[in-house]
Amino acid sequence: MPKITPYLANGRSKTCWGCGQPFVVRHGHAEAILGDEGRLYCDRTGCTEAALVPHVHALQHASMAARAA
């Protein structure tokens, strides 16, 4: 009998860092968005924004630096 744990096979959590809800499982795989500092987020609106905002800010700063050069 398999042991049910709150973690995926790779040791990561089965729940979203932002809202605590479990990830959607499709075709036997949990779907998550990798956010800042390696945290996993679900695809709900608020959680997606929390995951992607640091990446957007980094891209904006890189773009502004490239224009200034």
PQR file of N, CA, C, O and H, with PARSE charges and radii, in Angstrom:
ATOM      1  N   MET A   1       0.841  -1.173   0.000 -0.4000 1.5000
ATOM      2  CA  MET A   1       0.000   0.000   0.000 -0.0000 2.0000
ATOM      3  C   MET A   1       0.891   1.242   0.000  0.5500 1.7000
ATOM      4  O   MET A   1       1.784   1.361   0.838 -0.5500 1.4000
ATOM      5  N   PRO A   2       0.650   2.187  -0.954 -0.5600 1.5000
ATOM      6  CA  PRO A   2       1.474   3.391  -1.006  0.2800 2.0000
ATOM      7  C   PRO A   2       1.243   4.295   0.195  0.5500 1.7000
ATOM      8  O   PRO A   2       0.134   4.397   0.719 -0.5500 1.4000
ATOM      9  N   LYS A   3       2.296   4.934   0.606 -0.4000 1.5000
ATOM     10  CA  LYS A   3       2.220   5.871   1.728 -0.0000 2.0000
ATOM     11  C   LYS A   3       1.844   7.247   1.183  0.5500 1.7000
ATOM     12  O   LYS A   3       2.497   7.737   0.262 -0.5500 1.4000
ATOM     13  H   LYS A   3       3.197   4.851   0.181  0.4000 1.0000
ATOM     14  N   ILE A   4       0.818   7.872   1.727 -0.4000 1.5000
ATOM     15  CA  ILE A   4       0.386   9.192   1.292 -0.0000 2.0000
ATOM     16  C   ILE A   4       1.150  10.241   2.091  0.5500 1.7000
ATOM     17  O   ILE A   4       1.104  10.260   3.321 -0.5500 1.4000
ATOM     18  H   ILE A   4       0.288   7.473   2.476  0.4000 1.0000
ATOM     19  N   THR A   5       1.845  11.106   1.376 -0.4000 1.5000
ATOM     20  CA  THR A   5       2.637  12.160   2.018 -0.0000 2.0000
ATOM     21  C   THR A   5       2.243  13.517   1.451  0.5500 1.7000
ATOM     22  O   THR A   5       1.645  13.579   0.377 -0.5500 1.4000
ATOM     23  H   THR A   5       1.882  11.090   0.377  0.4000 1.0000
ATOM     24  N   PRO A   6       2.559  14.589   2.135 -0.5600 1.5000
ATOM     25  CA  PRO A   6       2.267  15.923   1.604  0.2800 2.0000
ATOM     26  C   PRO A   6       3.321  16.407   0.609  0.5500 1.7000
ATOM     27  O   PRO A   6       3.355  17.593   0.282 -0.5500 1.4000
ATOM     28  N   TYR A   7       4.178  15.511   0.123 -0.4000 1.5000
ATOM     29  CA  TYR A   7       5.262  15.907  -0.772 -0.0000 2.0000
ATOM     30  C   TYR A   7       5.226  15.113  -2.060  0.5500 1.7000
ATOM     31  O   TYR A   7       4.761  13.974  -2.082 -0.5500 1.4000
ATOM     32  H   TYR A   7       4.151  14.547   0.389  0.4000 1.0000
ATOM     33  N   LEU A   8       5.719  15.712  -3.137 -0.4000 1.5000
ATOM     34  CA  LEU A   8       5.857  15.024  -4.414 -0.0000 2.0000
ATOM     35  C   LEU A   8       7.058  14.092  -4.364  0.5500 1.7000
ATOM     36  O   LEU A   8       7.818  14.110  -3.396 -0.5500 1.4000
ATOM     37  H   LEU A   8       6.097  16.638  -3.120  0.4000 1.0000
ATOM     38  N   ALA A   9       7.235  13.282  -5.396 -0.4000 1.5000
ATOM     39  CA  ALA A   9       8.339  12.330  -5.438 -0.0000 2.0000
ATOM     40  C   ALA A   9       9.699  13.020  -5.387  0.5500 1.7000
ATOM     41  O   ALA A   9      10.665  12.438  -4.892 -0.5500 1.4000
ATOM     42  H   ALA A   9       6.618  13.268  -6.183  0.4000 1.0000
ATOM     43  N   ASN A  10       9.789  14.257  -5.893 -0.4000 1.5000
ATOM     44  CA  ASN A  10      11.065  14.979  -5.881 -0.0000 2.0000
ATOM     45  C   ASN A  10      11.303  15.737  -4.573  0.5500 1.7000
ATOM     46  O   ASN A  10      12.288  16.464  -4.451 -0.5500 1.4000
ATOM     47  H   ASN A  10       9.004  14.729  -6.294  0.4000 1.0000
ATOM     48  N   GLY A  11      10.406  15.571  -3.594 -0.4000 1.5000
ATOM     49  CA  GLY A  11      10.593  16.201  -2.298 -0.0000 2.0000
ATOM     50  C   GLY A  11       9.907  17.548  -2.144  0.5500 1.7000
ATOM     51  O   GLY A  11       9.931  18.128  -1.058 -0.5500 1.4000
ATOM     52  H   GLY A  11       9.605  14.980  -3.692  0.4000 1.0000
ATOM     53  N   ARG A  12       9.302  18.052  -3.198 -0.4000 1.5000
ATOM     54  CA  ARG A  12       8.606  19.335  -3.135 -0.0000 2.0000
ATOM     55  C   ARG A  12       7.211  19.152  -2.547  0.5500 1.7000
ATOM     56  O   ARG A  12       6.668  18.048  -2.554 -0.5500 1.4000
ATOM     57  H   ARG A  12       9.283  17.581  -4.079  0.4000 1.0000
ATOM     58  N   SER A  13       6.648  20.212  -2.051 -0.4000 1.5000
ATOM     59  CA  SER A  13       5.315  20.196  -1.460 -0.0000 2.0000
ATOM     60  C   SER A  13       4.248  19.968  -2.529  0.5500 1.7000
ATOM     61  O   SER A  13       4.451  20.341  -3.684 -0.5500 1.4000
ATOM     62  H   SER A  13       7.089  21.109  -2.045  0.4000 1.0000
ATOM     63  N   LYS A  14       3.125  19.366  -2.167 -0.4000 1.5000
ATOM     64  CA  LYS A  14       2.004  19.153  -3.081 -0.0000 2.0000
ATOM     65  C   LYS A  14       1.033  20.325  -3.066  0.5500 1.7000
ATOM     66  O   LYS A  14       0.026  20.297  -3.773 -0.5500 1.4000
ATOM     67  H   LYS A  14       2.960  19.064  -1.228  0.4000 1.0000
ATOM     68  N   THR A  15       1.315  21.343  -2.281 -0.4000 1.5000
ATOM     69  CA  THR A  15       0.398  22.468  -2.165 -0.0000 2.0000
ATOM     70  C   THR A  15       1.066  23.772  -2.573  0.5500 1.7000
ATOM     71  O   THR A  15       2.288  23.910  -2.529 -0.5500 1.4000
ATOM     72  H   THR A  15       2.134  21.366  -1.707  0.4000 1.0000
ATOM     73  N   CYS A  16       0.232  24.719  -2.971 -0.4000 1.5000
ATOM     74  CA  CYS A  16       0.680  26.036  -3.425 -0.0000 2.0000
ATOM     75  C   CYS A  16       1.280  26.828  -2.276  0.5500 1.7000
ATOM     76  O   CYS A  16       0.764  26.800  -1.159 -0.5500 1.4000
ATOM     77  H   CYS A  16      -0.761  24.606  -3.007  0.4000 1.0000
ATOM     78  N   TRP A  17       2.369  27.533  -2.549 -0.4000 1.5000
ATOM     79  CA  TRP A  17       3.009  28.374  -1.541 -0.0000 2.0000
ATOM     80  C   TRP A  17       2.111  29.554  -1.187  0.5500 1.7000
ATOM     81  O   TRP A  17       2.110  30.006  -0.042 -0.5500 1.4000
ATOM     82  H   TRP A  17       2.789  27.555  -3.456  0.4000 1.0000
ATOM     83  N   GLY A  18       1.342  30.061  -2.162 -0.4000 1.5000
ATOM     84  CA  GLY A  18       0.520  31.234  -1.940 -0.0000 2.0000
ATOM     85  C   GLY A  18      -0.777  30.969  -1.199  0.5500 1.7000
ATOM     86  O   GLY A  18      -1.094  31.663  -0.233 -0.5500 1.4000
ATOM     87  H   GLY A  18       1.343  29.694  -3.092  0.4000 1.0000
ATOM     88  N   CYS A  19      -1.540  29.957  -1.648 -0.4000 1.5000
ATOM     89  CA  CYS A  19      -2.872  29.750  -1.067 -0.0000 2.0000
ATOM     90  C   CYS A  19      -3.011  28.446  -0.284  0.5500 1.7000
ATOM     91  O   CYS A  19      -3.990  28.271   0.442 -0.5500 1.4000
ATOM     92  H   CYS A  19      -1.283  29.393  -2.433  0.4000 1.0000
ATOM     93  N   GLY A  20      -2.064  27.541  -0.415 -0.4000 1.5000
ATOM     94  CA  GLY A  20      -2.110  26.291   0.333 -0.0000 2.0000
ATOM     95  C   GLY A  20      -2.987  25.215  -0.282  0.5500 1.7000
ATOM     96  O   GLY A  20      -3.115  24.128   0.282 -0.5500 1.4000
ATOM     97  H   GLY A  20      -1.269  27.683  -1.005  0.4000 1.0000
ATOM     98  N   GLN A  21      -3.595  25.496  -1.434 -0.4000 1.5000
ATOM     99  CA  GLN A  21      -4.441  24.506  -2.105 -0.0000 2.0000
ATOM    100  C   GLN A  21      -3.554  23.497  -2.843  0.5500 1.7000
ATOM    101  O   GLN A  21      -2.460  23.849  -3.285 -0.5500 1.4000
ATOM    102  H   GLN A  21      -3.491  26.379  -1.892  0.4000 1.0000
ATOM    103  N   PRO A  22      -4.015  22.247  -2.980 -0.5600 1.5000
ATOM    104  CA  PRO A  22      -3.227  21.261  -3.717  0.2800 2.0000
ATOM    105  C   PRO A  22      -3.150  21.614  -5.201  0.5500 1.7000
ATOM    106  O   PRO A  22      -4.053  22.247  -5.747 -0.5500 1.4000
ATOM    107  N   PHE A  23      -2.067  21.198  -5.838 -0.4000 1.5000
ATOM    108  CA  PHE A  23      -1.876  21.456  -7.263 -0.0000 2.0000
ATOM    109  C   PHE A  23      -2.813  20.587  -8.091  0.5500 1.7000
ATOM    110  O   PHE A  23      -3.214  19.504  -7.666 -0.5500 1.4000
ATOM    111  H   PHE A  23      -1.334  20.683  -5.394  0.4000 1.0000
ATOM    112  N   VAL A  24      -3.154  21.074  -9.276 -0.4000 1.5000
ATOM    113  CA  VAL A  24      -3.964  20.322 -10.224 -0.0000 2.0000
ATOM    114  C   VAL A  24      -3.108  19.184 -10.766  0.5500 1.7000
ATOM    115  O   VAL A  24      -1.948  19.391 -11.124 -0.5500 1.4000
ATOM    116  H   VAL A  24      -2.828  21.954  -9.622  0.4000 1.0000
ATOM    117  N   VAL A  25      -3.677  17.986 -10.826 -0.4000 1.5000
ATOM    118  CA  VAL A  25      -2.956  16.835 -11.371 -0.0000 2.0000
ATOM    119  C   VAL A  25      -3.564  16.494 -12.716  0.5500 1.7000
ATOM    120  O   VAL A  25      -4.753  16.188 -12.804 -0.5500 1.4000
ATOM    121  H   VAL A  25      -4.619  17.818 -10.535  0.4000 1.0000
ATOM    122  N   ARG A  26      -2.750  16.546 -13.771 -0.4000 1.5000
ATOM    123  CA  ARG A  26      -3.191  16.202 -15.125 -0.0000 2.0000
ATOM    124  C   ARG A  26      -2.228  15.170 -15.685  0.5500 1.7000
ATOM    125  O   ARG A  26      -1.009  15.339 -15.634 -0.5500 1.4000
ATOM    126  H   ARG A  26      -1.784  16.795 -13.699  0.4000 1.0000
ATOM    127  N   HIS A  27      -2.797  14.100 -16.220 -0.4000 1.5000
ATOM    128  CA  HIS A  27      -2.014  13.019 -16.819 -0.0000 2.0000
ATOM    129  C   HIS A  27      -0.976  12.470 -15.835  0.5500 1.7000
ATOM    130  O   HIS A  27       0.124  12.083 -16.230 -0.5500 1.4000
ATOM    131  H   HIS A  27      -3.787  13.963 -16.262  0.4000 1.0000
ATOM    132  N   GLY A  28      -1.338  12.444 -14.565 -0.4000 1.5000
ATOM    133  CA  GLY A  28      -0.471  11.867 -13.551 -0.0000 2.0000
ATOM    134  C   GLY A  28       0.624  12.777 -13.036  0.5500 1.7000
ATOM    135  O   GLY A  28       1.468  12.344 -12.251 -0.5500 1.4000
ATOM    136  H   GLY A  28      -2.231  12.759 -14.245  0.4000 1.0000
ATOM    137  N   HIS A  29       0.628  14.039 -13.465 -0.4000 1.5000
ATOM    138  CA  HIS A  29       1.662  14.981 -13.038 -0.0000 2.0000
ATOM    139  C   HIS A  29       1.015  16.209 -12.400  0.5500 1.7000
ATOM    140  O   HIS A  29       0.014  16.720 -12.902 -0.5500 1.4000
ATOM    141  H   HIS A  29      -0.057  14.391 -14.103  0.4000 1.0000
ATOM    142  N   ALA A  30       1.581  16.675 -11.308 -0.4000 1.5000
ATOM    143  CA  ALA A  30       1.100  17.894 -10.662 -0.0000 2.0000
ATOM    144  C   ALA A  30       1.601  19.092 -11.453  0.5500 1.7000
ATOM    145  O   ALA A  30       2.777  19.164 -11.810 -0.5500 1.4000
ATOM    146  H   ALA A  30       2.395  16.260 -10.900  0.4000 1.0000
ATOM    147  N   GLU A  31       0.694  20.040 -11.726 -0.4000 1.5000
ATOM    148  CA  GLU A  31       1.063  21.237 -12.471 -0.0000 2.0000
ATOM    149  C   GLU A  31       1.262  22.397 -11.506  0.5500 1.7000
ATOM    150  O   GLU A  31       0.404  22.677 -10.669 -0.5500 1.4000
ATOM    151  H   GLU A  31      -0.262  19.981 -11.436  0.4000 1.0000
ATOM    152  N   ALA A  32       2.399  23.066 -11.631 -0.4000 1.5000
ATOM    153  CA  ALA A  32       2.709  24.193 -10.765 -0.0000 2.0000
ATOM    154  C   ALA A  32       3.583  25.184 -11.522  0.5500 1.7000
ATOM    155  O   ALA A  32       4.216  24.841 -12.520 -0.5500 1.4000
ATOM    156  H   ALA A  32       3.096  22.838 -12.311  0.4000 1.0000
ATOM    157  N   ILE A  33       3.607  26.410 -11.034 -0.4000 1.5000
ATOM    158  CA  ILE A  33       4.450  27.462 -11.596 -0.0000 2.0000
ATOM    159  C   ILE A  33       5.613  27.665 -10.639  0.5500 1.7000
ATOM    160  O   ILE A  33       5.416  27.830  -9.435 -0.5500 1.4000
ATOM    161  H   ILE A  33       3.092  26.689 -10.223  0.4000 1.0000
ATOM    162  N   LEU A  34       6.814  27.652 -11.173 -0.4000 1.5000
ATOM    163  CA  LEU A  34       8.000  27.864 -10.354 -0.0000 2.0000
ATOM    164  C   LEU A  34       8.208  29.357 -10.180  0.5500 1.7000
ATOM    165  O   LEU A  34       8.449  30.077 -11.149 -0.5500 1.4000
ATOM    166  H   LEU A  34       6.975  27.518 -12.151  0.4000 1.0000
ATOM    167  N   GLY A  35       8.114  29.811  -8.961 -0.4000 1.5000
ATOM    168  CA  GLY A  35       8.240  31.232  -8.672 -0.0000 2.0000
ATOM    169  C   GLY A  35       9.611  31.593  -8.151  0.5500 1.7000
ATOM    170  O   GLY A  35      10.572  30.834  -8.279 -0.5500 1.4000
ATOM    171  H   GLY A  35       7.918  29.226  -8.174  0.4000 1.0000
ATOM    172  N   ASP A  36       9.674  32.767  -7.564 -0.4000 1.5000
ATOM    173  CA  ASP A  36      10.910  33.285  -7.002 -0.0000 2.0000
ATOM    174  C   ASP A  36      11.421  32.373  -5.889  0.5500 1.7000
ATOM    175  O   ASP A  36      10.627  31.841  -5.113 -0.5500 1.4000
ATOM    176  H   ASP A  36       8.894  33.383  -7.461  0.4000 1.0000
ATOM    177  N   GLU A  37      12.708  32.191  -5.807 -0.4000 1.5000
ATOM    178  CA  GLU A  37      13.373  31.369  -4.782 -0.0000 2.0000
ATOM    179  C   GLU A  37      12.949  29.902  -4.826  0.5500 1.7000
ATOM    180  O   GLU A  37      13.039  29.203  -3.816 -0.5500 1.4000
ATOM    181  H   GLU A  37      13.353  32.622  -6.437  0.4000 1.0000
ATOM    182  N   GLY A  38      12.488  29.431  -5.982 -0.4000 1.5000
ATOM    183  CA  GLY A  38      12.156  28.014  -6.136 -0.0000 2.0000
ATOM    184  C   GLY A  38      10.841  27.590  -5.520  0.5500 1.7000
ATOM    185  O   GLY A  38      10.590  26.392  -5.387 -0.5500 1.4000
ATOM    186  H   GLY A  38      12.415  29.998  -6.802  0.4000 1.0000
ATOM    187  N   ARG A  39       9.989  28.535  -5.136 -0.4000 1.5000
ATOM    188  CA  ARG A  39       8.697  28.195  -4.547 -0.0000 2.0000
ATOM    189  C   ARG A  39       7.713  27.813  -5.650  0.5500 1.7000
ATOM    190  O   ARG A  39       7.776  28.346  -6.758 -0.5500 1.4000
ATOM    191  H   ARG A  39      10.193  29.508  -5.244  0.4000 1.0000
ATOM    192  N   LEU A  40       6.803  26.885  -5.340 -0.4000 1.5000
ATOM    193  CA  LEU A  40       5.815  26.426  -6.313 -0.0000 2.0000
ATOM    194  C   LEU A  40       4.464  27.066  -6.033  0.5500 1.7000
ATOM    195  O   LEU A  40       4.015  27.126  -4.889 -0.5500 1.4000
ATOM    196  H   LEU A  40       6.753  26.452  -4.440  0.4000 1.0000
ATOM    197  N   TYR A  41       3.813  27.549  -7.111 -0.4000 1.5000
ATOM    198  CA  TYR A  41       2.514  28.198  -7.017 -0.0000 2.0000
ATOM    199  C   TYR A  41       1.529  27.505  -7.952  0.5500 1.7000
ATOM    200  O   TYR A  41       1.929  26.913  -8.954 -0.5500 1.4000
ATOM    201  H   TYR A  41       4.178  27.500  -8.040  0.4000 1.0000
ATOM    202  N   CYS A  42       0.232  27.582  -7.620 -0.4000 1.5000
ATOM    203  CA  CYS A  42      -0.801  27.028  -8.496 -0.0000 2.0000
ATOM    204  C   CYS A  42      -1.144  28.063  -9.564  0.5500 1.7000
ATOM    205  O   CYS A  42      -0.551  29.141  -9.601 -0.5500 1.4000
ATOM    206  H   CYS A  42      -0.093  28.063  -6.805  0.4000 1.0000
ATOM    207  N   ASP A  43      -2.102  27.735 -10.433 -0.4000 1.5000
ATOM    208  CA  ASP A  43      -2.443  28.644 -11.531 -0.0000 2.0000
ATOM    209  C   ASP A  43      -3.612  29.578 -11.221  0.5500 1.7000
ATOM    210  O   ASP A  43      -4.191  30.159 -12.140 -0.5500 1.4000
ATOM    211  H   ASP A  43      -2.584  26.859 -10.403  0.4000 1.0000
ATOM    212  N   ARG A  44      -3.965  29.730  -9.960 -0.4000 1.5000
ATOM    213  CA  ARG A  44      -5.001  30.701  -9.598 -0.0000 2.0000
ATOM    214  C   ARG A  44      -4.434  32.113  -9.776  0.5500 1.7000
ATOM    215  O   ARG A  44      -3.225  32.314  -9.667 -0.5500 1.4000
ATOM    216  H   ARG A  44      -3.495  29.258  -9.214  0.4000 1.0000
ATOM    217  N   THR A  45      -5.285  33.067 -10.044 -0.4000 1.5000
ATOM    218  CA  THR A  45      -4.856  34.415 -10.421 -0.0000 2.0000
ATOM    219  C   THR A  45      -3.886  35.050  -9.429  0.5500 1.7000
ATOM    220  O   THR A  45      -2.801  35.479  -9.822 -0.5500 1.4000
ATOM    221  H   THR A  45      -6.268  32.903 -10.132  0.4000 1.0000
ATOM    222  N   GLY A  46      -4.251  35.115  -8.174 -0.4000 1.5000
ATOM    223  CA  GLY A  46      -3.382  35.759  -7.188 -0.0000 2.0000
ATOM    224  C   GLY A  46      -2.060  35.036  -7.023  0.5500 1.7000
ATOM    225  O   GLY A  46      -1.020  35.669  -6.839 -0.5500 1.4000
ATOM    226  H   GLY A  46      -5.132  34.767  -7.854  0.4000 1.0000
ATOM    227  N   CYS A  47      -2.092  33.732  -7.086 -0.4000 1.5000
ATOM    228  CA  CYS A  47      -0.869  32.943  -6.914 -0.0000 2.0000
ATOM    229  C   CYS A  47       0.059  33.091  -8.118  0.5500 1.7000
ATOM    230  O   CYS A  47       1.279  33.161  -7.965 -0.5500 1.4000
ATOM    231  H   CYS A  47      -2.937  33.217  -7.236  0.4000 1.0000
ATOM    232  N   THR A  48      -0.525  33.139  -9.311 -0.4000 1.5000
ATOM    233  CA  THR A  48       0.279  33.317 -10.520 -0.0000 2.0000
ATOM    234  C   THR A  48       0.985  34.659 -10.491  0.5500 1.7000
ATOM    235  O   THR A  48       2.160  34.758 -10.841 -0.5500 1.4000
ATOM    236  H   THR A  48      -1.516  33.082  -9.435  0.4000 1.0000
ATOM    237  N   GLU A  49       0.267  35.688 -10.072 -0.4000 1.5000
ATOM    238  CA  GLU A  49       0.877  37.016  -9.982 -0.0000 2.0000
ATOM    239  C   GLU A  49       2.022  37.024  -8.982  0.5500 1.7000
ATOM    240  O   GLU A  49       3.071  37.612  -9.245 -0.5500 1.4000
ATOM    241  H   GLU A  49      -0.689  35.607  -9.788  0.4000 1.0000
ATOM    242  N   ALA A  50       1.832  36.380  -7.845 -0.4000 1.5000
ATOM    243  CA  ALA A  50       2.889  36.323  -6.828 -0.0000 2.0000
ATOM    244  C   ALA A  50       4.124  35.608  -7.358  0.5500 1.7000
ATOM    245  O   ALA A  50       5.252  35.964  -7.015 -0.5500 1.4000
ATOM    246  H   ALA A  50       0.980  35.902  -7.631  0.4000 1.0000
ATOM    247  N   ALA A  51       3.908  34.595  -8.199 -0.4000 1.5000
ATOM    248  CA  ALA A  51       5.024  33.834  -8.753 -0.0000 2.0000
ATOM    249  C   ALA A  51       5.769  34.605  -9.829  0.5500 1.7000
ATOM    250  O   ALA A  51       6.990  34.497  -9.935 -0.5500 1.4000
ATOM    251  H   ALA A  51       2.992  34.306  -8.478  0.4000 1.0000
ATOM    252  N   LEU A  52       5.047  35.384 -10.630 -0.4000 1.5000
ATOM    253  CA  LEU A  52       5.660  35.998 -11.805 -0.0000 2.0000
ATOM    254  C   LEU A  52       6.118  37.443 -11.608  0.5500 1.7000
ATOM    255  O   LEU A  52       6.936  37.919 -12.395 -0.5500 1.4000
ATOM    256  H   LEU A  52       4.054  35.472 -10.543  0.4000 1.0000
ATOM    257  N   VAL A  53       5.638  38.148 -10.613 -0.4000 1.5000
ATOM    258  CA  VAL A  53       6.002  39.552 -10.411 -0.0000 2.0000
ATOM    259  C   VAL A  53       7.518  39.751 -10.296  0.5500 1.7000
ATOM    260  O   VAL A  53       8.045  40.649 -10.953 -0.5500 1.4000
ATOM    261  H   VAL A  53       4.974  37.761  -9.974  0.4000 1.0000
ATOM    262  N   PRO A  54       8.244  38.966  -9.501 -0.5600 1.5000
ATOM    263  CA  PRO A  54       9.701  39.184  -9.444  0.2800 2.0000
ATOM    264  C   PRO A  54      10.386  39.008 -10.802  0.5500 1.7000
ATOM    265  O   PRO A  54      11.358  39.702 -11.100 -0.5500 1.4000
ATOM    266  N   HIS A  55       9.881  38.079 -11.628 -0.4000 1.5000
ATOM    267  CA  HIS A  55      10.473  37.867 -12.949 -0.0000 2.0000
ATOM    268  C   HIS A  55      10.194  39.055 -13.862  0.5500 1.7000
ATOM    269  O   HIS A  55      11.064  39.463 -14.631 -0.5500 1.4000
ATOM    270  H   HIS A  55       9.092  37.515 -11.386  0.4000 1.0000
ATOM    271  N   VAL A  56       8.993  39.611 -13.786 -0.4000 1.5000
ATOM    272  CA  VAL A  56       8.631  40.768 -14.603 -0.0000 2.0000
ATOM    273  C   VAL A  56       9.485  41.962 -14.222  0.5500 1.7000
ATOM    274  O   VAL A  56       9.970  42.669 -15.105 -0.5500 1.4000
ATOM    275  H   VAL A  56       8.286  39.279 -13.161  0.4000 1.0000
ATOM    276  N   HIS A  57       9.685  42.210 -12.929 -0.4000 1.5000
ATOM    277  CA  HIS A  57      10.519  43.327 -12.484 -0.0000 2.0000
ATOM    278  C   HIS A  57      11.963  43.154 -12.957  0.5500 1.7000
ATOM    279  O   HIS A  57      12.602  44.127 -13.357 -0.5500 1.4000
ATOM    280  H   HIS A  57       9.292  41.635 -12.211  0.4000 1.0000
ATOM    281  N   ALA A  58      12.477  41.937 -12.916 -0.4000 1.5000
ATOM    282  CA  ALA A  58      13.847  41.696 -13.375 -0.0000 2.0000
ATOM    283  C   ALA A  58      13.973  41.971 -14.872  0.5500 1.7000
ATOM    284  O   ALA A  58      14.973  42.537 -15.314 -0.5500 1.4000
ATOM    285  H   ALA A  58      11.959  41.146 -12.592  0.4000 1.0000
ATOM    286  N   LEU A  59      12.970  41.575 -15.653 -0.4000 1.5000
ATOM    287  CA  LEU A  59      13.003  41.825 -17.091 -0.0000 2.0000
ATOM    288  C   LEU A  59      12.899  43.323 -17.393  0.5500 1.7000
ATOM    289  O   LEU A  59      13.557  43.815 -18.310 -0.5500 1.4000
ATOM    290  H   LEU A  59      12.158  41.115 -15.294  0.4000 1.0000
ATOM    291  N   GLN A  60      12.082  44.044 -16.632 -0.4000 1.5000
ATOM    292  CA  GLN A  60      11.948  45.486 -16.841 -0.0000 2.0000
ATOM    293  C   GLN A  60      13.262  46.195 -16.532  0.5500 1.7000
ATOM    294  O   GLN A  60      13.660  47.100 -17.266 -0.5500 1.4000
ATOM    295  H   GLN A  60      11.548  43.644 -15.887  0.4000 1.0000
ATOM    296  N   HIS A  61      13.941  45.799 -15.456 -0.4000 1.5000
ATOM    297  CA  HIS A  61      15.213  46.432 -15.112 -0.0000 2.0000
ATOM    298  C   HIS A  61      16.276  46.120 -16.171  0.5500 1.7000
ATOM    299  O   HIS A  61      17.076  46.989 -16.521 -0.5500 1.4000
ATOM    300  H   HIS A  61      13.617  45.064 -14.859  0.4000 1.0000
ATOM    301  N   ALA A  62      16.287  44.901 -16.675 -0.4000 1.5000
ATOM    302  CA  ALA A  62      17.259  44.544 -17.715 -0.0000 2.0000
ATOM    303  C   ALA A  62      16.984  45.323 -19.001  0.5500 1.7000
ATOM    304  O   ALA A  62      17.915  45.752 -19.682 -0.5500 1.4000
ATOM    305  H   ALA A  62      15.637  44.196 -16.391  0.4000 1.0000
ATOM    306  N   SER A  63      15.707  45.504 -19.330 -0.4000 1.5000
ATOM    307  CA  SER A  63      15.346  46.241 -20.523 -0.0000 2.0000
ATOM    308  C   SER A  63      15.750  47.707 -20.407  0.5500 1.7000
ATOM    309  O   SER A  63      16.273  48.289 -21.357 -0.5500 1.4000
ATOM    310  H   SER A  63      14.950  45.156 -18.776  0.4000 1.0000
ATOM    311  N   MET A  64      15.507  48.297 -19.246 -0.4000 1.5000
ATOM    312  CA  MET A  64      15.869  49.702 -19.026 -0.0000 2.0000
ATOM    313  C   MET A  64      17.383  49.867 -19.056  0.5500 1.7000
ATOM    314  O   MET A  64      17.876  50.869 -19.574 -0.5500 1.4000
ATOM    315  H   MET A  64      15.082  47.825 -18.474  0.4000 1.0000
ATOM    316  N   ALA A  65      18.126  48.921 -18.519 -0.4000 1.5000
ATOM    317  CA  ALA A  65      19.586  49.000 -18.527 -0.0000 2.0000
ATOM    318  C   ALA A  65      20.114  48.885 -19.949  0.5500 1.7000
ATOM    319  O   ALA A  65      21.088  49.552 -20.298 -0.5500 1.4000
ATOM    320  H   ALA A  65      17.726  48.107 -18.099  0.4000 1.0000
ATOM    321  N   ALA A  66      19.495  48.057 -20.771 -0.4000 1.5000
ATOM    322  CA  ALA A  66      19.928  47.899 -22.150 -0.0000 2.0000
ATOM    323  C   ALA A  66      19.648  49.164 -22.958  0.5500 1.7000
ATOM    324  O   ALA A  66      20.433  49.524 -23.835 -0.5500 1.4000
ATOM    325  H   ALA A  66      18.704  47.515 -20.487  0.4000 1.0000
ATOM    326  N   ARG A  67      18.547  49.834 -22.673 -0.4000 1.5000
ATOM    327  CA  ARG A  67      18.224  51.085 -23.379 -0.0000 2.0000
ATOM    328  C   ARG A  67      19.178  52.203 -22.995  0.5500 1.7000
ATOM    329  O   ARG A  67      19.519  53.047 -23.823 -0.5500 1.4000
ATOM    330  H   ARG A  67      17.909  49.542 -21.961  0.4000 1.0000
ATOM    331  N   ALA A  68      19.607  52.209 -21.745 -0.4000 1.5000
ATOM    332  CA  ALA A  68      20.505  53.261 -21.261 -0.0000 2.0000
ATOM    333  C   ALA A  68      21.913  53.119 -21.825  0.5500 1.7000
ATOM    334  O   ALA A  68      22.657  54.096 -21.905 -0.5500 1.4000
ATOM    335  H   ALA A  68      19.330  51.523 -21.072  0.4000 1.0000
ATOM    336  N   ALA A  69      22.274  51.905 -22.215 -0.4000 1.5000
ATOM    337  CA  ALA A  69      23.640  51.672 -22.705 -0.0000 2.0000
ATOM    338  C   ALA A  69      23.848  52.125 -24.120  0.5500 1.7000
ATOM    339  O   ALA A  69      24.947  51.989 -24.656 -0.5500 1.4000
ATOM    340  H   ALA A  69      21.670  51.111 -22.150  0.4000 1.0000
TER
END
